[in-house]
Amino acid sequence: MVAVAQLIPRDPKEQASVLDVLRAHPELHDFIARASQKAEEVFTNPLIHLDTVGYDEWDPPLRLIIRAPMPMKTYRPAFDRYMKWLSPNSDYDRNLIMVSPQFWGDPDEDA
């Protein structure tokens, strides 16, 4: 299982911000570990990290970013499988964390 500590950013300011959210919401640890483990199962070599960057005032305080460096041809079905697992998950508190799988490859690359 992916350790949550591995997902914390190295930038001291962002690191402090992420740790503040995790301290305030310890219930997120288990969900983050499970969501990261599922991402490791579904996506090919995902790059996973946490951050607190918000773009709108209604954004949750924490984001779990999953970058998938894989061809679009294989990313699409993997994304669908991941979302099928994530969406109905009762532990996914959208008010506290946004899980964001992102395509991170060459869209023209063949699988």
C-alpha positions in Angstrom: 0.0 0.0 0.0 1.2 3.5 -0.8 2.3 5.4 2.3 0.6 8.8 2.5 4.0 10.3 3.6 5.4 9.5 0.2 2.7 11.7 -1.5 3.5 14.9 0.5 5.2 17.6 -1.6 8.9 18.6 -1.0 8.3 22.3 -1.1 8.3 23.4 2.6 5.4 25.8 2.2 3.2 23.4 0.4 4.3 20.5 2.7 3.2 22.5 5.7 -0.1 23.3 4.1 -0.8 19.6 3.2 0.2 18.5 6.7 -2.1 21.0 8.3 -5.0 19.6 6.3 -4.1 16.0 7.2 -3.8 16.8 10.9 -7.2 18.5 10.8 -8.7 15.5 9.0 -7.0 12.3 10.0 -9.8 10.3 8.4 -8.3 11.2 5.0 -5.3 9.0 5.6 -7.0 5.7 4.9 -8.9 7.0 1.9 -5.8 8.5 0.4 -3.9 5.2 0.9 -6.7 3.2 -0.8 -7.2 5.7 -3.6 -3.5 5.7 -4.3 -3.3 1.9 -4.2 -6.2 1.7 -6.6 -4.4 4.2 -8.9 -1.3 2.0 -8.8 -3.4 -1.0 -9.9 -5.3 0.8 -12.7 -2.8 3.2 -14.3 0.6 2.4 -15.6 3.4 3.9 -13.4 1.2 6.8 -12.1 2.9 9.8 -10.5 0.8 10.6 -7.4 1.0 13.6 -5.0 -1.0 15.7 -2.7 -1.4 19.5 -2.8 -3.6 22.2 -1.4 -3.8 24.3 -4.5 -7.3 25.6 -4.9 -8.6 27.5 -7.9 -12.1 28.4 -6.7 -13.3 29.2 -3.2 -15.5 26.1 -3.3 -12.6 23.7 -4.0 -11.8 21.3 -1.2 -8.7 21.9 0.9 -6.8 18.9 -0.4 -6.2 17.4 -3.9 -4.9 14.0 -4.8 -3.3 14.3 -8.2 -2.7 11.2 -10.2 -0.7 11.8 -13.4 -0.8 8.8 -15.8 2.1 8.8 -18.3 0.5 6.3 -20.7 -0.9 6.4 -24.2 -4.5 7.8 -24.5 -5.6 4.5 -26.0 -4.9 2.7 -22.6 -5.6 5.8 -20.4 -9.3 6.1 -21.3 -10.3 2.6 -20.2 -8.1 2.9 -17.1 -9.7 6.3 -16.2 -13.2 4.7 -16.6 -12.2 1.8 -14.3 -10.8 4.2 -11.7 -13.8 6.5 -11.7 -16.2 3.5 -11.5 -14.3 2.6 -8.3 -14.0 6.1 -7.0 -17.5 7.7 -7.7 -19.6 5.4 -5.5 -17.0 5.2 -2.8 -18.7 6.3 0.5 -15.3 7.3 2.0 -14.7 9.8 -0.8 -15.6 13.1 0.9 -15.7 15.6 -1.9 -15.8 18.5 0.6 -12.4 17.5 1.9 -10.5 16.1 -1.1 -10.5 16.3 -4.8 -9.2 13.2 -6.6 -7.9 14.2 -10.0 -6.6 11.6 -12.5 -4.8 13.3 -15.3 -3.7 12.1 -18.7 0.1 12.7 -18.9 1.2 11.2 -22.1 1.4 11.7 -25.9 -2.2 11.6 -27.2 -0.9 10.3 -30.6 1.2 7.4 -29.1 -0.1 4.0 -29.9 -0.7 1.5 -27.1 
